[in-house]
Amino acid sequence: MNTKKVTDKVERKKLKRTARKKAEPVKPRAADVARGSQKRKVKKLVKGQRKR
């Protein structure tokens, strides 16, 4: 939920809470999906090459 336009802190909190209540609960991860599957993978460096 984007609340950048709301300047009042209390009002923004109220909006976020109602949005959180309305949102459907997060489903558990499927068994075949790894925990860090969305993470950016680090490329392996070839032995002997410099990083910079």
C-alpha positions as CSV (number, residue, x, y, z in Angstrom):
1,M,0.0,0.0,0.0
2,N,1.4,3.4,-1.0
3,T,0.9,6.0,1.8
4,K,3.5,8.5,0.7
5,K,0.9,11.2,0.0
6,V,-0.5,11.0,3.6
7,T,1.4,13.4,5.8
8,D,-0.3,12.6,9.2
9,K,1.4,9.8,10.9
10,V,-1.7,8.5,12.8
11,E,-3.8,8.6,9.6
12,R,-1.1,6.7,7.7
13,K,-1.0,4.0,10.4
14,K,-4.8,3.6,10.3
15,L,-4.7,3.2,6.5
16,K,-2.0,0.6,6.7
17,R,-3.7,-1.4,9.4
18,T,-7.0,-1.5,7.5
19,A,-5.1,-2.6,4.3
20,R,-3.3,-5.3,6.2
21,K,-6.6,-6.6,7.6
22,K,-8.2,-6.6,4.2
23,A,-5.3,-8.4,2.5
24,E,-5.6,-12.2,2.1
25,P,-3.2,-14.2,4.3
26,V,0.1,-15.2,2.8
27,K,0.0,-18.8,1.6
28,P,2.7,-21.2,2.8
29,R,5.5,-21.9,0.3
30,A,5.1,-24.9,-1.9
31,A,7.3,-27.9,-1.0
32,D,9.3,-27.9,-4.2
33,V,10.3,-24.2,-3.9
34,A,13.6,-23.4,-2.2
35,R,13.7,-20.8,0.5
36,G,16.1,-18.4,-1.3
37,S,14.8,-19.1,-4.8
38,Q,14.1,-15.4,-5.6
39,K,17.6,-14.2,-4.3
40,R,20.1,-12.8,-6.8
41,K,22.6,-15.5,-7.5
42,V,26.3,-14.7,-7.1
43,K,28.3,-15.5,-10.2
44,K,31.3,-17.8,-9.5
45,L,34.6,-16.2,-10.4
46,V,37.1,-18.2,-12.5
47,K,40.2,-19.1,-10.5
48,G,43.0,-16.6,-11.1
49,Q,40.7,-13.7,-12.2
50,R,40.7,-10.4,-10.3
51,K,37.4,-8.9,-8.9
52,R,38.4,-5.4,-9.8
